[in-house]
Amino acid sequence: MLKFVGSVILGALIGFIGVILHNAFQPFGLILAILVTAVGVNFAGELFGSRKFKIVTGLAWLLVALRAGSYGQSFEILIISNSYGNIFLLGGLLVATIFARKKI
């Protein structure tokens, strides 16, 4: 149970860092955000010792990224639908999926 909660927190942290970085220091922030996603999902498997925790980390990343890409109560949005936002969402999801499927 503790590993599950840890992987959810790690995925949310990776997603938050990616959301903040993807639109900063263009294009290096986007590259760094996708790299953080790849390293973080892979690190979750190494830290918690199972592929299922990589998948949980990837799902937590996805939930944070989708929430940041939708409008809030004050109509704020953190992932704008520009090139960098679209590449971050699709590329990050692709990278998270690839690294979650990779064996430990």
N, C-alpha and C positions, 0 to 999 in steps of 0.2 A: 504494500500500500504506500509506503514511504517513497519507493522508487517511482511509482506512478505519479505521485504529487510532485516529486522532484523533476520528472520529465515534463510535466505540464508547465511548471514554473520556468524551466529552462527554455522550453519552446516559446512561451510568452515573452521572455526576455530577449530571445533571438529575434522574434518578430518585432518587438518594440525597437530594438537597435536598428533593424533593417528599415523600418518605417522612417526613423529619424535620418538615417544615412542616405537613403536612396535618392533624395532630391537635393542633397547638399554636395558641394564641390563637384559639380557635374563634369565629366562622366565618372570620375574616380569614386564618388560616393555610391553610385549604382553598382560598380564593380565590387567595391568593398562590402556592400549590403548583401549581394549574392554570395560572395565568398564567406561572409559570416554565417549565412544560412547553411552553406555546405559544411563548413567546419563544425558548426554547432550541432547539426543533426548527426554527423559522424561521431562527435564527442559524446553525445547522449548514449549511443550504443556502446562506446568504450567505457563510459562511466557507470552505466547501469547494467551492462552485460547481456543485453538481449535486443533482438531486432524489434520486438513489439514496443519497446520504449522509444526506439527511433521513430516508429510510426506515430506514437502518442505525441512526441515532440513536434513532428511535422504537422500534425493536426492542430496542436496548440498554436504553432506558427501561422497556420492558415486562418484560424479563427481571429487572431490579432490583425493579420493583414486585411481580411475581409471587413472587419469592424472599422479599421482605419480608412478603408476605401468607401465607406458609406457615410451618409450625412448624419451628423449628431443633432442634439436638441437645438443648438444655435446655428444649424446649417453649416457647421465647419466640416472640412474634409481634409484628411492628411495625405491620402494618396490620390492625387489629381489624375484624371484620365488623359495624361499626355504621354509622350513616348517613354519617359523614364518610369512613370507609374505603371504603364502596361508591361514594360519589360521586367520591372521588379515583380509584379504579381505573377506573370506567366513564367518568367525565368526562375524566380524563387521557388515556385511550386514544382517546376520541372527538376530543379536541383535537389529540393527536399525529397521528391519521390525517388530520384536516382540513388541518393545516398541512404535513404531508408530501406531500399531493396537490397543494397549491397551487404554481403555477409560480413560478419565481424571478424 
